Amino acid sequence: MESIKVLLVEDDPMVREVNRQFIERVEGFKIIAMCSNGEEGYNQIIALRPDLVIMDIFMPEQDGLITLRKIRNSNLPVDVITVTAANDMQTIQQILHLGVYDYIMKPFTFERMQQTLLNYCNFKMKTFGVQDITQKELDEMIHPYREMDESTGNEPTLMTELPKGFNRTTLDKVLLFVKASKEGVSADEVAAGIGVARVTARRYLDFLEKQNFIQVDVHYGGVGRPINHYYV
């Protein structure tokens, strides 16, 4: 599969440059253009046909919400990730209803952007050139925490009702982050990568380990307490 073509839409020059550097650090992605407002971004989508648009919401001339609606109303075949300071539930719901692939809140870390792009790349690789898929294949895309049980040949699934205080979306993100690491990750690395508190990351990691979806090794370094490293 060729590099994923990215259009970056962000009005703040400094933030735009940071986003550009973050995206270009992830292998498999190529920025084909950058725009400073939604109107220019929409026109560039039509002209350049990117695979992915990474877009701010609060912008002059034409904001991200209007642009998203125009993209969907025009049936343009492009995926969108929003990177925005908007954190009110009304705006978030409007954006999610318009079918974005992910929603990243500012400020964010490189690890948070990296994990989203890796997830997206994995999704594109699984769907590239595919015409028809089975229910199992679709489940693997939508519910990445499901894996084949080698002893029975069946897919184990996490319980339908998670324990109180657990969120399935967060659970997916934690497991995907662990899967993306070949050498294992600590709770601190997971927390920074998906944008949650360390204590939250540890709770989800411990839960996944008890459910046999991940494993844990204790690493003994120099001075200080040993560190748990989680891997698939």
Sequence and secondary structure as in RCSB ss.txt:
>XXXX:A:sequence
MESIKVLLVEDDPMVREVNRQFIERVEGFKIIAMCSNGEEGYNQIIALRPDLVIMDIFMPEQDGLITLRKIRNSN
LPVDVITVTAANDMQTIQQILHLGVYDYIMKPFTFERMQQTLLNYCNFKMKTFGVQDITQKELDEMIHPYREMDE
STGNEPTLMTELPKGFNRTTLDKVLLFVKASKEGVSADEVAAGIGVARVTARRYLDFLEKQNFIQVDVHYGGVGR
PINHYYV
>XXXX:A:secstr
   EEEEEE S HHHHHHHHHHHHTSTTEEEEEEESSHHHHHHHHHHH  SEEEE SS SSS HHHHHHHHHHTT
   EEEEEES   HHHHHHHHHTT SEEEESS  HHHHHHHHHHHHHHHHHHTT     HHHHHHHH TT    T
TTSS     SS  TT  HHHHHHHHHHHHH SS B HHHHHHHHT  HHHHHHHHHHHHHTTSSEEEEE  SSS 
 EEEEE 
